[in-house]
Amino acid sequence: MTRENGGGHGGTPLLRWLGYLATLLAFAQIMFGAIVRITGSGMGCGDHWPTCQGYLIPPFERPDLMIEVTHRYIAAAVTIAILALLATAYVRRSERGVGGLGGVLRSALLATGLVIVAAVFGGITVKLSLNPYVIVTHLAIAITLLAILSIAVLRAGGWGFDGTGVASEMTYRGARAAVILAFLVLILGALTANVAGANVSCQGFPWCRSIALTGSPLYIQVTHRVLAFLLFFHVIGLTVSVHRRRESPLVRRAAWAAVGAITLQIVVAAGMVEMHLPPSWRSLHQAVGTLVWLSIFTLAALAKYSLPERTSAVVA
């Protein structure tokens, strides 16, 4: 390795587990945010932020208030976990793979900035009485934060990464395209869920057997579906190519994990639409969609850090 502080993976089990914890909490926050939206609990605390009905710990008198404040507590837990990751990485910045370019510390710094931005947008969302486009922006920030935490885990030696596997440039390019598609699918999915009438505009799955509403709501949902199927077939093709090129077992497992997550999401989407959008299935759809994003982004990150030039830097 060319520098003691830069490149590669490293750190300690503590950094790795703090990264896992922050990632898990960030995932839970996104999932619980969907529950807040689906149950109509977004204004459970009124327009008060960061307090809830004027209290830091409000009296739990109503279910909507309990759901909304729990979401805020999870957000606070995410912030604490990321700050702990940042502090630990800073203290250990002289260790291999922690400080410098490509180290855990830089990911932790970026995650800290994003969690602050997410908190600010959370307040804006409440103050603007749940404007759908602000909600979608808030989700975009949240999934970006999840992606950065995934990189922090990888740089700390998580996700099974040890710096010895090798991936081709073609795999990385394919995985990067999948990340772009997955991001667009999530954003269009959020618009489908939050723009009035979009979620019910297309009745039936996978095609619209009947159309309940035309115009922008229909265009949003149909575009979301088309991109979702494009993503599905793209990742299947990528996975087949990864196996044909006999790339590292870690990259192959990550590719199959992405295929599994997308397949599950399609099954959940079909059930949700055919059962006319029950709240439990809508929540599950958001959760599995977030899992799809995490699995695809992690695949791309593993492919990037397994490129021959990076692998040689790690083991040198």
C-alpha positions as CSV (number, residue, x, y, z in Angstrom):
1,M,0.0,0.0,0.0
2,T,1.3,3.4,-0.9
3,R,0.3,5.3,2.3
4,E,-0.2,4.2,5.8
5,N,-3.4,6.1,6.2
6,G,-5.0,5.9,2.7
7,G,-6.7,3.4,0.6
8,G,-7.8,-0.1,1.2
9,H,-9.8,-1.4,4.1
10,G,-9.0,-1.4,7.7
11,G,-9.8,-0.2,11.1
12,T,-11.0,-2.3,14.0
13,P,-14.0,-4.5,14.7
14,L,-15.4,-1.6,16.7
15,L,-15.5,0.6,13.6
16,R,-17.0,-2.2,11.6
17,W,-19.8,-2.8,14.1
18,L,-20.5,0.9,14.6
19,G,-20.9,1.0,10.8
20,Y,-23.3,-1.9,10.8
21,L,-25.3,-0.4,13.7
22,A,-25.6,3.0,11.9
23,T,-26.6,1.3,8.7
24,L,-29.3,-0.8,10.4
25,L,-30.7,2.2,12.2
26,A,-30.7,4.2,9.0
27,F,-32.6,1.4,7.3
28,A,-35.1,1.3,10.2
29,Q,-35.6,5.0,9.9
30,I,-36.5,4.8,6.3
31,M,-38.8,1.9,6.9
32,F,-40.5,3.6,9.9
33,G,-40.8,6.8,7.8
34,A,-43.0,4.8,5.4
35,I,-45.1,3.6,8.3
36,V,-45.5,7.3,9.4
37,R,-46.7,8.2,5.9
38,I,-49.0,5.2,5.4
39,T,-50.7,5.5,8.7
40,G,-51.2,9.2,8.3
41,S,-49.2,10.0,11.4
42,G,-46.9,12.6,9.8
43,M,-48.6,15.4,11.7
44,G,-49.0,13.4,14.9
45,C,-46.7,16.0,16.6
46,G,-48.5,18.9,15.0
47,D,-46.2,21.4,13.3
48,H,-43.8,21.3,16.2
49,W,-40.2,20.3,15.5
50,P,-37.9,19.1,17.0
51,T,-40.3,19.0,20.0
52,C,-43.6,17.0,19.8
53,Q,-46.7,18.9,20.8
54,G,-44.3,21.1,22.8
55,Y,-42.6,18.2,24.6
56,L,-39.3,16.4,24.0
57,I,-41.0,13.3,25.6
58,P,-44.7,13.8,24.9
59,P,-47.5,12.0,26.7
60,F,-48.3,8.9,24.6
61,E,-52.1,9.5,24.3
62,R,-52.6,8.8,20.6
63,P,-51.3,6.1,18.2
64,D,-50.4,8.7,15.5
65,L,-48.3,10.7,18.0
66,M,-46.6,7.5,19.2
67,I,-45.7,6.5,15.6
68,E,-44.4,9.9,14.7
69,V,-42.3,10.4,17.8
70,T,-40.8,6.9,17.5
71,H,-39.7,7.8,14.0
72,R,-37.9,10.9,15.5
73,Y,-36.3,8.8,18.3
74,I,-34.9,6.4,15.6
75,A,-33.6,9.5,13.7
76,A,-31.8,10.6,17.0
77,A,-30.4,7.1,17.4
78,V,-29.0,7.2,13.8
79,T,-27.4,10.5,14.6
80,I,-25.8,9.2,17.8
81,A,-24.5,6.1,16.0
82,I,-22.9,8.1,13.2
83,L,-21.3,10.5,15.6
84,A,-19.9,7.6,17.5
85,L,-18.5,6.2,14.2
86,L,-17.0,9.6,13.4
87,A,-15.4,10.0,16.8
88,T,-14.0,6.5,16.7
89,A,-12.6,6.9,13.2
90,Y,-11.0,10.2,14.2
91,V,-9.3,8.7,17.2
92,R,-8.0,5.8,15.1
93,R,-7.2,7.9,12.0
94,S,-3.6,6.9,12.0
95,E,-4.5,3.2,11.4
96,R,-4.5,1.6,8.0
97,G,-7.7,2.2,6.0
98,V,-9.1,4.7,8.6
99,G,-7.7,8.1,7.7
100,G,-6.7,9.5,4.4
101,L,-8.2,9.0,0.9
102,G,-10.5,6.0,0.8
103,G,-10.6,5.6,4.6
104,V,-13.5,5.2,7.0
105,L,-13.1,8.7,8.4
106,R,-14.1,10.4,5.2
107,S,-17.2,8.3,4.9
108,A,-18.1,9.0,8.5
109,L,-17.6,12.8,7.9
110,L,-19.9,12.7,4.8
111,A,-22.5,10.6,6.7
112,T,-22.4,13.2,9.5
113,G,-23.1,16.0,7.1
114,L,-25.9,14.1,5.4
115,V,-27.6,13.2,8.7
116,I,-27.6,16.9,9.6
117,V,-29.2,17.7,6.2
118,A,-31.7,15.0,6.7
119,A,-32.7,16.4,10.1
120,V,-33.2,19.8,8.6
121,F,-35.3,18.5,5.8
122,G,-37.3,16.5,8.4
123,G,-38.2,19.8,10.1
124,I,-39.0,21.4,6.8
125,T,-41.3,18.5,5.9
126,V,-43.3,19.1,9.1
127,K,-43.3,22.9,8.8
128,L,-44.6,22.6,5.2
129,S,-47.4,20.2,6.3
130,L,-46.0,17.1,4.4
131,N,-45.5,18.6,1.0
132,P,-45.0,15.6,-1.3
133,Y,-42.0,16.9,-3.1
134,V,-40.2,17.8,0.1
135,I,-41.0,14.2,1.4
136,V,-39.4,12.8,-1.8
137,T,-36.4,15.0,-1.3
138,H,-36.2,13.8,2.3
139,L,-36.2,10.2,1.1
140,A,-33.5,10.9,-1.5
141,I,-31.2,12.2,1.3
142,A,-32.0,9.2,3.5
143,I,-31.1,6.6,0.9
144,T,-28.0,8.5,0.0
145,L,-27.0,8.4,3.7
146,L,-27.7,4.7,3.7
147,A,-25.4,4.3,0.7
148,I,-22.5,6.3,2.4
149,L,-22.9,4.1,5.5
150,S,-22.6,1.0,3.3
151,I,-19.3,2.3,2.0
152,A,-18.1,3.1,5.5
153,V,-18.9,-0.6,6.5
154,L,-17.0,-1.8,3.4
155,R,-14.0,0.4,4.2
156,A,-13.9,-1.0,7.7
157,G,-13.7,-4.6,6.3
158,G,-17.5,-5.3,6.5
159,W,-19.8,-7.1,4.0
160,G,-17.1,-9.8,3.8
161,F,-14.6,-7.5,1.9
162,D,-11.0,-8.4,2.5
163,G,-9.3,-6.7,-0.4
164,T,-8.3,-9.9,-2.2
165,G,-11.2,-10.4,-4.6
166,V,-11.1,-9.1,-8.1
167,A,-13.9,-7.7,-10.3
168,S,-13.7,-6.5,-13.9
169,E,-14.3,-3.0,-15.2
170,M,-17.4,-4.3,-17.1
171,T,-19.0,-5.5,-13.8
172,Y,-18.4,-2.2,-12.1
173,R,-19.9,-0.2,-15.0
174,G,-22.9,-2.5,-15.0
175,A,-23.4,-2.2,-11.3
176,R,-23.0,1.6,-11.5
177,A,-25.8,1.7,-14.1
178,A,-27.9,-0.5,-11.8
179,V,-27.4,2.1,-9.0
180,I,-28.6,4.9,-11.2
181,L,-31.7,2.9,-12.2
182,A,-32.4,1.9,-8.6
183,F,-32.2,5.5,-7.5
184,L,-34.7,6.6,-10.2
185,V,-37.0,3.7,-9.3
186,L,-37.0,4.7,-5.6
187,I,-37.7,8.3,-6.4
188,L,-40.5,7.5,-8.9
189,G,-41.9,5.1,-6.3
190,A,-41.9,7.8,-3.7
191,L,-43.7,10.1,-6.1
192,T,-46.2,7.4,-6.8
193,A,-46.9,7.0,-3.1
194,N,-47.1,10.8,-2.4
195,V,-48.6,12.5,-5.4
196,A,-52.3,12.5,-5.1
197,G,-54.0,9.7,-7.1
198,A,-50.7,8.2,-8.5
199,N,-50.9,5.0,-6.4
200,V,-54.4,4.1,-7.6
201,S,-54.1,5.4,-11.2
202,C,-53.1,2.0,-12.7
203,Q,-55.2,-1.0,-11.5
204,G,-53.7,-4.4,-12.0
205,F,-50.2,-5.9,-12.2
206,P,-47.9,-6.0,-14.2
207,W,-50.0,-4.1,-16.7
208,C,-52.9,-1.7,-16.1
209,R,-56.1,-3.7,-16.6
210,S,-58.0,-0.6,-15.9
211,I,-57.1,3.1,-15.5
212,A,-58.6,5.0,-12.6
213,L,-56.9,8.3,-13.2
214,T,-55.1,9.8,-16.2
215,G,-52.5,12.6,-16.6
216,S,-49.4,13.1,-14.4
217,P,-50.4,10.6,-11.7
218,L,-50.7,7.8,-14.3
219,Y,-47.4,8.8,-16.0
220,I,-45.6,8.7,-12.7
221,Q,-46.7,5.2,-11.8
222,V,-46.2,3.7,-15.2
223,T,-42.7,5.2,-15.5
224,H,-42.0,3.7,-12.0
225,R,-43.1,0.3,-13.2
226,V,-41.2,0.4,-16.5
227,L,-38.0,1.4,-14.8
228,A,-38.4,-1.3,-12.1
229,F,-38.6,-4.0,-14.7
230,L,-35.7,-2.5,-16.6
231,L,-33.7,-2.7,-13.3
232,F,-34.8,-6.3,-12.8
233,F,-33.7,-7.5,-16.2
234,H,-30.5,-5.4,-16.0
235,V,-29.4,-7.0,-12.7
236,I,-30.2,-10.5,-13.9
237,G,-28.0,-9.9,-17.0
238,L,-25.3,-8.4,-14.8
239,T,-25.4,-11.5,-12.5
240,V,-25.2,-13.9,-15.4
241,S,-22.2,-11.9,-16.8
242,V,-20.5,-12.0,-13.4
243,H,-20.7,-15.7,-13.3
244,R,-19.5,-16.2,-16.9
245,R,-16.5,-14.1,-16.1
246,R,-15.8,-16.2,-13.0
247,E,-15.3,-13.2,-10.8
248,S,-14.7,-13.3,-7.0
249,P,-17.2,-15.3,-4.9
250,L,-18.0,-12.1,-2.9
251,V,-19.1,-10.2,-6.0
252,R,-21.1,-13.2,-7.2
253,R,-22.9,-13.5,-3.9
254,A,-23.6,-9.8,-3.9
255,A,-25.1,-10.0,-7.4
256,W,-27.4,-12.9,-6.4
257,A,-28.4,-11.0,-3.3
258,A,-29.5,-8.1,-5.5
259,V,-31.5,-10.4,-7.8
260,G,-33.2,-12.0,-4.8
261,A,-34.1,-8.6,-3.3
262,I,-35.6,-7.3,-6.6
263,T,-37.5,-10.6,-7.2
264,L,-39.0,-10.3,-3.7
265,Q,-39.9,-6.7,-4.4
266,I,-41.8,-7.6,-7.6
267,V,-43.8,-10.2,-5.7
268,V,-44.6,-7.7,-2.9
269,A,-45.6,-5.1,-5.5
270,A,-47.9,-7.5,-7.3
271,G,-49.6,-8.5,-4.0
272,M,-49.9,-4.9,-2.9
273,V,-51.6,-3.8,-6.2
274,E,-53.8,-6.8,-6.5
275,M,-55.0,-6.5,-2.9
276,H,-55.7,-2.8,-3.5
277,L,-52.9,-1.2,-1.4
278,P,-53.4,-2.6,2.1
279,P,-51.2,-0.5,4.6
280,S,-49.1,-3.5,5.7
281,W,-48.1,-4.4,2.1
282,R,-47.3,-0.7,1.3
283,S,-45.0,-0.7,4.3
284,L,-43.4,-3.9,3.2
285,H,-43.0,-2.5,-0.3
286,Q,-41.0,0.4,1.1
287,A,-38.9,-1.8,3.3
288,V,-38.0,-4.2,0.5
289,G,-37.4,-1.4,-1.9
290,T,-34.9,0.1,0.5
291,L,-33.3,-3.4,0.7
292,V,-33.0,-3.5,-3.1
293,W,-31.2,-0.1,-3.0
294,L,-28.8,-1.2,-0.3
295,S,-28.0,-4.5,-2.0
296,I,-27.4,-2.9,-5.4
297,F,-25.3,-0.1,-4.1
298,T,-23.2,-2.5,-2.0
299,L,-22.7,-4.6,-5.1
300,A,-21.4,-1.6,-7.0
301,A,-19.2,-0.6,-4.1
302,L,-17.7,-4.1,-3.8
303,A,-17.1,-4.1,-7.6
304,K,-15.4,-0.8,-7.4
305,Y,-13.1,-1.7,-4.5
306,S,-12.4,-5.0,-6.2
307,L,-11.0,-3.5,-9.4
308,P,-7.5,-4.7,-10.1
309,E,-5.8,-1.3,-9.5
310,R,-7.5,-0.9,-6.1
311,T,-6.9,-4.5,-5.1
312,S,-3.2,-4.2,-5.8
313,A,-3.1,-1.0,-3.7
314,V,-4.7,-2.9,-0.8
315,V,-2.4,-5.9,-0.8
316,A,0.8,-4.0,-1.6
